[in-house]
Amino acid sequence: MPTAPETPIVPAMADSDSSSRLRASDADRDRVAQLLGAAHADGRLAAEEYQERLDRLYAGRTLGDLERVSDDLGGAEDLRGAAGSSEVVAAGAPERGGALAVPERVRPQLAILSQTMARPTGRIEGRLVAVSVFGNVQVDLSHATIGPEGVLVTANTVAGAVNITVPADARVTMTGLPLVGSLSPTRDPGPVDGPRVVVKAFAGLGSVTIHRAESETL
């Protein structure tokens, strides 16, 4: 007597497929934005493609959308592994000292034959990206509260200008490469115990300048 054909067993959907449908958070978008900024800075992405990918990034809704923006740059597994991580403190979670920790998201600043400005007023940390190509980027940190780990600003310009304003009490470090361009740090690095701002810069036929905000006097 013939036996009935065995019913094929369909494997369960892989966890990676499930995670790709998860909704992306602002922290997830920031991680990918930093990856794109690094790829643009080291020449893997041209300026036009960098801008196009940024637009797609901030229009994306799921982790899968974000992975498609950066899957040829590496870091997709890091993105999946970071989903739901503690890198961004959940609503209501206390920071040191009892204050709520909700870092302000600062989008990468790109100016091509144009000008743009970022002026955060909340708590900031991590990495900020500024790129100017025949343009002018201004990053004003003087009204922001810098987290205990400090801020890293990656500033790159080609025949343009990037101007960074730091708080009056900031401890500032600047490194980089001027190629027929100029890098202008602050006159003094600032107090040792001040909030840390590190600037890594490249200036080709352009300038990256750090300005220190004036101290408020009563």
Secondary structure, DSSP 8 states (H G I E B T S, - for coil): --------------HHHHHHTSB--HHHHHHHHHHHHHHHHTTSS-HHHHHHHHHHHHH--BHHHHHHHHTTTS-HHHHHHHTT-TTS--TT-B-GGG-B--------EEEESSEEEE---SEEEEEEEEEEESSEEEEE-TTSEEEEEEEEEEEEEESSEEEEEE-TT-EEEEEEEEESSEEE--SS---TTS-EEEEEEEEESSEEEEEE------
